[in-house]
Amino acid sequence: MSNNEPTSAEQGPRSEAWKTALTMLQTAQPPSIPEGAEAMTVLIEYPPGDPGTPPHRHSGPAFGYMLEGEMLFELEGEPERVIKAGETFWEPGGDVIHYQDGNNRTDSWSRFLVTMLCAPGQPMLTLVDDEELAQRKDRRAPRPA
């Protein structure tokens, strides 16, 4: 060969690890993706006991993976649940209110990654005001006593 790159015989045996390296963590029905969406991946880190972002919505779907700790997660129409390290979550975005994403632990940090598909020209996160929360209170799942 004229270019000093090794031939496949000189590279040695190929790895077979790729055949078992993939672990499926989450599948979801394809959500509506805004035309011309921009994808972004963000790291969120909350200190112990932090309540997280106030009620909000995203302009497009969001897919997340809990790296460390626990998150109290609640979407409009669904009961709140705890997401633990190694677990995934997703939300459709659009008109769905995301009520909670706070740290469920008071003794450790929570860290999670989120990949969001944002509608062009719109913020990736919009807070929901108290008036709208009151108007839509019937859409929120019953809260634990």
WOHU-V46467 format. One record per residue. N is the residue number from 0. RES is the residue in one small letter. OMEGA is omega in whole degrees, 0 to 359 (none if undefined). NEAR is the number of other ideal C-beta (glycine too) atoms within 10 Angstrom. D_FIRST is the distance of its C-alpha to the first C-alpha in Angstrom with 2 decimals. Layout:
n:N res:RES omega:OMEGA near:NEAR d_first:D_FIRST
n:N res:RES omega:OMEGA near:NEAR d_first:D_FIRST
This chain:
n:0 res:m omega:183 near:7 d_first:0.00
n:1 res:s omega:182 near:4 d_first:3.73
n:2 res:n omega:176 near:4 d_first:5.67
n:3 res:n omega:176 near:5 d_first:6.73
n:4 res:e omega:181 near:8 d_first:7.59
n:5 res:p omega:175 near:9 d_first:8.34
n:6 res:t omega:181 near:7 d_first:8.02
n:7 res:s omega:178 near:7 d_first:11.61
n:8 res:a omega:181 near:6 d_first:12.55
n:9 res:e omega:181 near:8 d_first:11.88
n:10 res:q omega:181 near:9 d_first:13.89
n:11 res:g omega:183 near:8 d_first:16.93
n:12 res:p omega:177 near:5 d_first:19.62
n:13 res:r omega:177 near:8 d_first:20.24
n:14 res:s omega:174 near:8 d_first:23.61
n:15 res:e omega:184 near:8 d_first:26.44
n:16 res:a omega:182 near:7 d_first:28.68
n:17 res:w omega:182 near:8 d_first:28.13
n:18 res:k omega:180 near:7 d_first:30.20
n:19 res:t omega:185 near:7 d_first:33.29
n:20 res:a omega:185 near:8 d_first:32.65
n:21 res:l omega:173 near:7 d_first:34.59
n:22 res:t omega:179 near:5 d_first:38.37
n:23 res:m omega:180 near:6 d_first:40.46
n:24 res:l omega:185 near:10 d_first:42.94
n:25 res:q omega:168 near:11 d_first:44.60
n:26 res:t omega:180 near:7 d_first:44.93
n:27 res:a omega:172 near:12 d_first:47.20
n:28 res:q omega:182 near:6 d_first:48.39
n:29 res:p omega:178 near:6 d_first:46.56
n:30 res:p omega:175 near:17 d_first:48.92
n:31 res:s omega:179 near:12 d_first:49.65
n:32 res:i omega:181 near:13 d_first:46.96
n:33 res:p omega:176 near:18 d_first:48.31
n:34 res:e omega:178 near:7 d_first:46.90
n:35 res:g omega:184 near:9 d_first:44.34
n:36 res:a omega:174 near:18 d_first:44.39
n:37 res:e omega:178 near:15 d_first:42.61
n:38 res:a omega:175 near:11 d_first:41.20
n:39 res:m omega:175 near:12 d_first:41.77
n:40 res:t omega:183 near:11 d_first:41.50
n:41 res:v omega:175 near:13 d_first:44.12
n:42 res:l omega:178 near:9 d_first:45.17
n:43 res:i omega:180 near:17 d_first:48.95
n:44 res:e omega:178 near:13 d_first:50.66
n:45 res:y omega:176 near:20 d_first:54.42
n:46 res:p omega:181 near:10 d_first:56.55
n:47 res:p omega:175 near:13 d_first:58.87
n:48 res:g omega:183 near:13 d_first:61.39
n:49 res:d omega:183 near:16 d_first:60.20
n:50 res:p omega:178 near:11 d_first:61.35
n:51 res:g omega:183 near:18 d_first:58.20
n:52 res:t omega:175 near:15 d_first:58.11
n:53 res:p omega:179 near:15 d_first:61.41
n:54 res:p omega:186 near:19 d_first:61.55
n:55 res:h omega:172 near:16 d_first:58.96
n:56 res:r omega:178 near:19 d_first:56.76
n:57 res:h omega:183 near:22 d_first:53.22
n:58 res:s omega:178 near:21 d_first:52.36
n:59 res:g omega:182 near:22 d_first:49.75
n:60 res:p omega:179 near:22 d_first:48.67
n:61 res:a omega:180 near:22 d_first:47.63
n:62 res:f omega:186 near:19 d_first:45.75
n:63 res:g omega:178 near:23 d_first:46.11
n:64 res:y omega:181 near:19 d_first:45.21
n:65 res:m omega:182 near:21 d_first:47.58
n:66 res:l omega:189 near:15 d_first:45.80
n:67 res:e omega:176 near:14 d_first:48.86
n:68 res:g omega:183 near:20 d_first:52.60
n:69 res:e omega:177 near:18 d_first:54.52
n:70 res:m omega:170 near:26 d_first:55.32
n:71 res:l omega:190 near:18 d_first:58.49
n:72 res:f omega:178 near:23 d_first:57.20
n:73 res:e omega:174 near:20 d_first:59.45
n:74 res:l omega:178 near:21 d_first:58.92
n:75 res:e omega:178 near:17 d_first:61.76
n:76 res:g omega:180 near:11 d_first:63.17
n:77 res:e omega:176 near:13 d_first:61.53
n:78 res:p omega:176 near:11 d_first:63.05
n:79 res:e omega:179 near:16 d_first:61.68
n:80 res:r omega:179 near:14 d_first:59.32
n:81 res:v omega:175 near:12 d_first:57.48
n:82 res:i omega:182 near:20 d_first:53.68
n:83 res:k omega:179 near:13 d_first:52.37
n:84 res:a omega:180 near:15 d_first:49.13
n:85 res:g omega:180 near:10 d_first:46.37
n:86 res:e omega:182 near:17 d_first:48.14
n:87 res:t omega:175 near:16 d_first:47.31
n:88 res:f omega:175 near:19 d_first:49.56
n:89 res:w omega:175 near:18 d_first:49.47
n:90 res:e omega:186 near:24 d_first:51.89
n:91 res:p omega:184 near:16 d_first:52.04
n:92 res:g omega:181 near:23 d_first:52.98
n:93 res:g omega:187 near:14 d_first:55.18
n:94 res:d omega:182 near:9 d_first:58.89
n:95 res:v omega:178 near:17 d_first:58.65
n:96 res:i omega:174 near:18 d_first:60.08
n:97 res:h omega:186 near:21 d_first:58.19
n:98 res:y omega:188 near:23 d_first:61.12
n:99 res:q omega:171 near:17 d_first:59.60
n:100 res:d omega:187 near:26 d_first:56.40
n:101 res:g omega:178 near:19 d_first:58.02
n:102 res:n omega:181 near:24 d_first:57.40
n:103 res:n omega:182 near:22 d_first:59.37
n:104 res:r omega:177 near:19 d_first:59.47
n:105 res:t omega:184 near:9 d_first:61.70
n:106 res:d omega:181 near:8 d_first:60.01
n:107 res:s omega:177 near:15 d_first:56.33
n:108 res:w omega:169 near:14 d_first:54.01
n:109 res:s omega:180 near:27 d_first:52.45
n:110 res:r omega:177 near:17 d_first:48.94
n:111 res:f omega:176 near:25 d_first:47.28
n:112 res:l omega:176 near:14 d_first:44.44
n:113 res:v omega:171 near:19 d_first:45.23
n:114 res:t omega:184 near:14 d_first:43.03
n:115 res:m omega:173 near:21 d_first:45.26
n:116 res:l omega:188 near:20 d_first:44.90
n:117 res:c omega:176 near:21 d_first:47.24
n:118 res:a omega:181 near:18 d_first:48.94
n:119 res:p omega:178 near:11 d_first:48.12
n:120 res:g omega:179 near:9 d_first:50.80
n:121 res:q omega:177 near:14 d_first:52.46
n:122 res:p omega:179 near:11 d_first:52.47
n:123 res:m omega:180 near:18 d_first:50.61
n:124 res:l omega:177 near:15 d_first:53.87
n:125 res:t omega:178 near:11 d_first:57.48
n:126 res:l omega:178 near:11 d_first:60.44
n:127 res:v omega:183 near:16 d_first:63.25
n:128 res:d omega:183 near:11 d_first:66.75
n:129 res:d omega:180 near:9 d_first:69.79
n:130 res:e omega:179 near:8 d_first:71.45
n:131 res:e omega:177 near:13 d_first:68.60
n:132 res:l omega:179 near:15 d_first:68.40
n:133 res:a omega:180 near:8 d_first:72.13
n:134 res:q omega:185 near:10 d_first:71.81
n:135 res:r omega:185 near:15 d_first:69.10
n:136 res:k omega:179 near:8 d_first:70.54
n:137 res:d omega:180 near:5 d_first:71.15
n:138 res:r omega:181 near:12 d_first:67.39
n:139 res:r omega:179 near:18 d_first:66.76
n:140 res:a omega:177 near:13 d_first:66.74
n:141 res:p omega:181 near:7 d_first:69.60
n:142 res:r omega:176 near:9 d_first:68.95
n:143 res:p omega:181 near:6 d_first:69.62
n:144 res:a omega:none near:3 d_first:73.10
